[in-house]
């Protein structure tokens, strides 16, 4: 028995030596390089690959089935002269015995010097598309399709066939010590879109690769893009888990970092780091990014993102928080050139907290709280439609000084018209005895385009903004409300309202940018707006004060100030209460007329004196830039003033007739030369106003021609009185009336 056991042992030893000898003989006397042509033909026939094996093929048989390929090129058999890959070295080995159990146990896989050259031609065909398809399948694809009847018969035969038992498939089990890729490069060119990029100096290393176990992964490389010119350095570390059964793919504790520079950054460099956990669940059609941490230069952000319904219309949700950052420095650091702003500290503080909601065609920031410098905003904003670039913002703010973010106001040299008006103002003086100023001859308006019409034609927007306090162009507006809708080139400002200087205003406007000449309309209503504060805010001379009520309905066309004024049409109803005409003493003007009739010399003007009034009202009808006012009314204590005339808005000049009527109040005038007697009561004393609109009432003078008619009337009345005294009833009434008519001419 002992001898038999010894015999069996010697026999097994001999078989083992025989296997080792056979493996030695195969690996030493069988050279795979002798079969390169057969290998090429097999690759061509079964994988549609064209192989170019320039280097030696090394191999081992047992216990590791190993292979090493050097200096090889790979192309599609359809385009053999256009290789899409070449490599310097590929080495791998597989244990033989586990293969029998459908288990792949591999040592390190090493790839050195891999170059992928991926090219899509103008017809949209890539040089890699037919790889892996055996020629027999391609031949079948080129055959004419079977008729419907043939397909139906085949389906019937298949359904009637006896079902065959199927063998349960056992998935392969992977067990790879590591994967190492050194010095790889990928080039991609799409002739259809012109897109071109490359990834070079690629280094990839992994830990052990096993089913359902995290795999340590490290990747680095340099990314280059042609249009726009872009260059980036990328480093990635993570632990990857692949669950083939559940179709779940996880990148845990991922860190992507690097730097990017190029044309979009205008010569600046951005350093970035992105961290978090990425999950793609194919069976649930879900992707999620948890514990997101992002930094780009000095900007820091936290958040989470989830995309569901990937098999339908993807739905994005999540949250984002951006820590306080100097937004001006950040944007400048990533190549965004901001326009000059009046506030030197503008955009120095920015914070954001928001919920995210989106689809492939929209992105909204909901439940948003934003802090920009001293302004706090809440609400929602975003893009409702990427195809039409529809902007959306419904926000509520506490305070906003918009002037800080507008361009600084630069002093401008006086225009020809402004110089002309200044000279006329100096000549006009305050006494009212100088000649009437001439109407301005220079236009007051620019001919430069004012609106970016082409860009406005592309604007689609839905804005609803509210501020407790809003300052814009120095105007302090309380409870400001702003609603705007823009679609297909038509912009409607549905509402702009607020409280201004303790008064109220409300307006609406529209711009039709698609018309041959842009059409503009505006409606404005005001109540109790102190007009002097408006003029002061505009840095204009205060020529009138009072509380303004306004009702305006205007329309025009064009795209320059001059066009707008020249084509301005509409109506304006106005009323000014509790006002003053500064440096415009209508009483002095009246004195000039009375002193003239009294044939007395006025004393020296003691200085400028204002004219207070209770109400000033009227209506302007505007036709092509000329406003006509037929019914000016001014209520002054003791006086009733009425007027009519035109305002030429094209050159900002006025041409007015004003009649001053002395009412029953005949209190002593300040100068004995213009004492009022009962004969002057009820007469309409004529005043003519002409000149630049900026002069206001200082452009008014007593009308000497009209004063002569008053003198004739008074002379006739005096003569009639004397005749009555001398002749009594001897003069007929007809003669009296004739004499009166004579002096009235």
Secondary structure by P-SEA (a helix, b strand, c coil): caaaaaaaaaaaaaaaaaaaaaaaaaaaccccccaaaaaaaaaaccccbbbbbcbbbbbcccccbbbbbcbbbbbbccccccccccccccccccccccccccbbbbcbbbbcbbbbbbbbccccccccccccccaaaaaaaacccccaaaaaaaaaaaaacccccccccccbbbbbcbbbbcbbbbbbbbccccbbbbbccbbbbbccccccbbbbbbbbbbbbbccccccbbbbbbbbbbbbcccbbbbbcbbbbbbcccccccccbbbbbccbbbbbbbccccbbbbcbbbbbcccccccbbbbbccccccbbbbbbbbbcccaaaaaaaaaccccccccccccccbbbbbbbbbbcccccccccbbbbcccccccccccccccccbbbbbbcccccccccccccccccccccaaaaaaaaaaaaacccccccccccccccccccccccaaaaaaaccbbbbbbbcbbbcccccccbbbbbbbbccccccccbbbbbccccccccccccccccccbbbbbbbbbcccaaaaaaaaaccccccccbbbbbbbbccccccaaaaaaaccbbbbbcccccccccccaaaaaaaaaaaaacccccccccbbbbbbccccbbbbbcccbbbbcbbbbbcccbbbbbbbbbccccccccbbbbbbbccccccccccccccccccccbbbbbbbbcccccccccccccaaaaaaaaaaaaaaaaaaaaaaaccccccaaaaaaaaaaaac
